[in-house]
Amino acid sequence: MLALKRLYPLVACAGIVIAAVATVIGQIDPDPYLDPLNLTISEYAALDRGGATEFAMATLAVASFALVAGLRAAMAPIGAAAERLMLAWSAALVVIAIVPTTAPGLALDLTAQVHRYVSIAAFVAMPVAGALMVARLREDERWRVVARPVEWLALAGGFGLLAITYVALPGDRVLIGLVERVLLGAEVALIGVLAVRLAQLTWVRSAARASRAALG
């Protein structure tokens, strides 16, 4: 059980890094019609079926589930509501990776509508989860150091939600790809901060136990 607790933060950190790298690789394409500034990540993936973007979302989902499990095992002060929202984010990423959307300009079929609404749920879940856990993190000496970064990233995610709502509705989708990528970046950074702190606490605590055992 102890080994599993130590494994969670490693899976979370490694998964976040791999997902970030895969996302960048998935956005690099020589075709001039694939414009990442004006295509959402899902639309870009629908046109460029290399699979890197879907792999990135699936990997991020695994990392997010591992993070939630690690936070629970470490009894991190995030609260039940924030934990449920993080689980919703993780599950939504799985759906996003599996259920494709349609290419721009085509009518939305049932799977594309599922993809859209699940994506909206994912984008909303993490900023709200971050906002809910800030006060609890401040009250815990172990986690106080990440309270401010989580607060700022949750705030950035909130502004990102307002921006993408405006761009998607009255803004005529101008630079919607850029806005969505900035929003996703803030949310991935939020879980990244939590994952790194979890790894620090888990491995530092393990090292301290090992030192005490060596000293008898």
N, C-alpha and C positions, 0 to 999 in steps of 0.2 A: 504493500500500500504506500509506503514511504517513497519507493522508487517511482510509482505512478505519479505521486504528487510532484516529484522533482521533474518528471517528464513533461507535465502540462505546460509550464512556461517555455520550455525549449521548443515544443511543437508550435506554440502560439507565436513566438518570436520568429522562428524559421519560416513558418507559413506566411506571416505578414511580409517578410523580406522577399520570399519567392513570388508571392502574389504581386507585389509592387514591380519586380523585375519583369514578370510575365506580362503585366499590363502595359509597361513601356514598350516591350517587344511587340505586343499586339497592335500598338498604335503606330508603329513604324511601317510604312508601306509606300512603295514608289508610285502607286497609281494616283494620278492627280485628282481624280474625282472623289477620293476618300479624304475629306477635310475634317480633321479631328476638332477644329474650332466650331464647326457648324453641324456636326453629327454627334448624337449622343453615343455613349459607349456601346449600348445595345444595337443601335443602328449601324455603327461601324463594324461590329462583330457580324451582323447579318450580311453585310456586303463583302467582308473579308473573312471567309470561312476557314482561316488557318487554325482556329481553335485556341489561340493563345489567350484571348479575352475570357472565354468560357473556363479555361483551365485556371486562370487567375481568380475568377469568382469562386470556383469550387475550392481552391486552395485557401482563399481568405475565409470561406465558410468553415473549413476544418480548423483553421487557426482560431477563429472566433469561438467555436464550440470548446476548443481546448482551453481558451482563456477563461470562459465562464466556469468550466470545471475546475480550473486552477484557482480562480478567485474564491469559489465555494470551498475548496479544500483548505485554502489558507484563511478562511473566515474573514475575507476582506469586507470592509464596511461599505458595501455598495447599495444594500437594501433590496428587498424582494422585487419591487416594481422595476428598478433599473436592471436587475438580473433577467426578469422576464422580457424586457425590451431588447436586451442583448441577445437573448435566445431567439426572439422574433427576427432580429437582424440576421443572425446566423442562418436560420431556416430560410429566410427570404433569399439569401445569397445562393443557397442550394437550388431553389426554384429558378432564380435568374440564370444560373449556369445551365440548367437542364432544359427549361422552356424557352424557345427562341422567340424573338419578335420578328416583325416583317420589315422589309426594306423601306426606306422613305418613299412616300408617294403612293404606296399600296394600301388598300383597305385593311384595317385591323381585323384579323380573325380572332377566334376565341382564345387561342394560345397567346397571341400578341396582347390581347386585353389583360389576360392573367399576368403576363410578364410586366406590363405597364403598372398595374395596381400593386403588384408585389414590390416592384422597384420603388414606388412612392412610399410604401410602408417601410422599406428598408432605410430610405433616406431620412424619414421622419424619426425612426426609432432611436438611432444613435445620439443625435443632439439632445433629445429628451432624456435619454438614459444618463448622459453625461451631466446634464443640469440637475437631475435628481440626486446623483451621488456626490456632488461637490461638498455639500454641508457635512455629510457623513465622513468623507475623506479628511476634511479639516479637523474633525474631532478625534481622529486616530493618529497617534504619534508616528506610527509606521508609514502611514499613507499620506500624511500632511504635505509632504514635499511635492506630490503630484496633483494636489487639489487645484492649485492655480493654473497649471497647464491644461488640466481637464476642463476647468471653467472657461478658459479662453477658447479652447477648441470646440467646446459645446456652443459657445457664443458665435464662433465663426460658422459652425454648422447651421445655426439658426438663421444667420444673415444669408447663408448660402441657400437655404430653403426659400426665403423670401425672394432672393434674386432669381432662382430658377422658376419659381411660380410666376413671377412677372414676365420673364423671358418666354416661357411656354405659352402664356395666355395673351396679354396685350402687346408683348414685346416682339411678336412675329418670329420667334425662335432665333433671333439674332444672337450669335455666339453662344448658343445653348450648349454646345459641346464643351466649350471652355468653362462655362459656369458649372456644369455638372462635374467636370473633372476636378475643379477646385473644391467643390462640395465633398466629393468622394475622398479627396486627399485629406481634408480636415477630419473626416470620420475615421479613416484608416490611421491617421496620426493619433487620434484619441485612443483607439484600442492599442496602438503601438506603445503609447506612454504607460498604459496599464500593464501591458505584457512585460515591458522592460522592468518596471518596478516589482512585479510579481517574481520575475526571475531573480532580481537582486535579493529580495527578501527570502525566497526559497533556498537559494544556493548559499547565501551568507549564513542563514540559520543552520543549514546542513553542515557547512564548514565549521561553525562554532561547536556543534554537537560532536563532530569528529575530533576537534581539538580537545574538548573536555574528556572524550573517551581515551584519547592518547595520553592525556595527563593523569588519567586514573581518577 
